[in-house]
């Protein structure tokens, strides 16, 4: 009996949560953490990564690029993926 009641309450909570999220989206609100890099930052990271030094090797390491842009190395690697489009 308690199991059925708990399941019913859970369904009510899920339904209310989904309605709240839909209402927020209708008002133009989006959830989640904002992106660490905008389109300009991604382009800059890609340009710095492709830059070659006098010796023909990469001029900047991924760590140097990350430090310059104030993000982690993982963020740089994620945005250097050639299949990933540049964010708007």
Secondary structure as the mmCIF struct_conf table of DSSP 4:
data_model
#
loop_
_struct_conf.conf_type_id
_struct_conf.id
_struct_conf.beg_label_comp_id
_struct_conf.beg_label_asym_id
_struct_conf.beg_label_seq_id
_struct_conf.end_label_comp_id
_struct_conf.end_label_asym_id
_struct_conf.end_label_seq_id
HELX_RH_AL_P HELX_RH_AL_P1 UNK A 2 UNK A 26
TURN_TY1_P TURN_TY1_P1 UNK A 27 UNK A 28
BEND BEND1 UNK A 32 UNK A 32
HELX_LH_PP_P HELX_LH_PP_P1 UNK A 33 UNK A 35
BEND BEND2 UNK A 36 UNK A 37
HELX_RH_AL_P HELX_RH_AL_P2 UNK A 39 UNK A 50
STRN STRN1 UNK A 52 UNK A 52
TURN_TY1_P TURN_TY1_P2 UNK A 54 UNK A 55
BEND BEND3 UNK A 56 UNK A 57
STRN STRN2 UNK A 58 UNK A 58
BEND BEND4 UNK A 59 UNK A 60
HELX_RH_AL_P HELX_RH_AL_P3 UNK A 62 UNK A 69
TURN_TY1_P TURN_TY1_P3 UNK A 70 UNK A 70
BEND BEND5 UNK A 71 UNK A 71
HELX_RH_AL_P HELX_RH_AL_P4 UNK A 73 UNK A 80
TURN_TY1_P TURN_TY1_P4 UNK A 82 UNK A 83
BEND BEND6 UNK A 84 UNK A 84
HELX_LH_PP_P HELX_LH_PP_P2 UNK A 85 UNK A 87
#
